[in-house]
Each structure stands twice: as structure tokens, then as C-alpha cells.
Amino acid sequence: MQIQFIRAVQFSLLIKLDGRLREFNFRKIRNSEVETFSVNVCNERGDRIFFDMKKLDSSWDFTPSNLPGWIEQNKKVIRQAVEDELPNW
């Protein structure tokens, strides 16, 4: 009997956006044909914002497209933070 272990990748990153330090929680989705992360972060009122990041053509795409402005304006910073963290996993 062979046992196969699949690592669950989950990490948090503190990213400073618009002068505020925010904690982004990332969880890698297994069984997906494209590399996908489920992401959540709190806004100023403490409400959780959920979205997915998918790696398409060597760039991270965010879904859904109706994200708050502070996320939309800082996608490049979030993408770079994820790329910097991934080699650790």
C-alpha cells in the first residue's frame, strides 16, 4: 500500500497598501488545472474580502473584477509579494 502526501500550501503576508498594513491570507487550491490561490483580507470596517488569483501566461489574474479600489490600485504590489513568497513553498 502506497501513501501519497500532497502538501497544503497556506500562508499569510503583511503588505502595506496606501499607508495601511494589511494581512492577506493565501490558500493554494489543489485539483486545479491552473495555479490558483484563494485570498482573503479585511477592509477598514473588519469585513472580509474574498477573491481568487489565477496564474495565466506568467501573470496573476484577479477574480472577481469588482474589487475595492485599494486592491485594484495595488495589484502589482500584491502580485510581487506572492512571487517573492512562492519559492519558500
C-alpha positions in Angstrom: 0.0 0.0 0.0 1.5 3.3 -1.1 0.6 6.5 0.8 0.8 9.8 -1.1 1.1 13.1 0.7 0.1 16.3 -1.0 1.3 19.5 0.7 -1.3 22.0 1.5 0.1 25.5 0.8 -1.2 28.2 3.0 0.5 31.4 4.1 -0.2 35.0 5.3 1.6 38.1 4.1 1.6 41.6 5.6 1.5 44.0 2.8 1.5 47.8 3.2 -1.1 49.4 0.9 -2.0 53.1 0.9 -0.2 53.6 4.2 -2.0 50.7 6.0 -0.5 47.3 6.8 -2.9 44.6 5.7 -2.8 40.9 6.4 -3.5 38.8 3.2 -4.2 35.1 3.7 -3.4 32.8 0.8 -4.5 29.2 0.3 -3.4 27.2 -2.8 -6.3 25.4 -4.5 -5.5 21.8 -5.3 -7.1 19.9 -8.2 -7.0 23.0 -10.4 -5.5 23.0 -13.9 -4.1 26.4 -13.5 -2.2 27.6 -10.4 -4.8 29.2 -8.2 -4.9 30.9 -4.8 -7.9 31.7 -2.7 -7.2 35.0 -1.0 -8.9 36.9 1.8 -8.2 40.2 3.5 -10.1 42.6 5.9 -11.2 46.1 4.9 -11.3 49.1 7.3 -14.6 48.0 8.8 -13.4 44.5 9.5 -15.4 42.9 6.7 -13.6 40.0 4.9 -13.0 40.4 1.1 -12.6 37.2 -0.8 -11.1 36.8 -4.2 -9.1 34.3 -6.3 -5.7 34.8 -8.0 -5.0 32.6 -11.1 -1.7 32.4 -12.9 -2.3 32.9 -16.6 0.5 33.4 -19.0 3.1 34.0 -16.3 0.9 36.8 -14.7 -1.5 36.7 -11.8 -5.1 37.5 -12.7 -7.6 38.6 -10.0 -11.3 37.4 -10.0 -13.9 38.8 -9.5 -13.2 42.1 -11.2 -15.3 44.3 -8.8 -12.7 44.5 -6.0 -12.3 47.6 -3.8 -10.2 50.4 -5.2 -7.3 49.9 -2.8 -6.8 46.3 -4.1 -7.3 47.3 -7.8 -4.7 50.1 -7.5 -2.1 47.8 -5.8 -2.4 44.6 -7.8 1.2 44.9 -8.9 2.4 45.1 -5.3 0.3 42.0 -4.3 1.5 40.1 -7.4 5.1 40.8 -6.5 4.6 39.8 -2.8 3.2 36.4 -3.9 6.0 35.8 -6.4 8.6 36.6 -3.7 6.9 34.2 -1.3 6.3 31.2 -3.6 9.9 29.9 -3.7 9.6 29.3 0.0 7.0 26.7 -0.7 
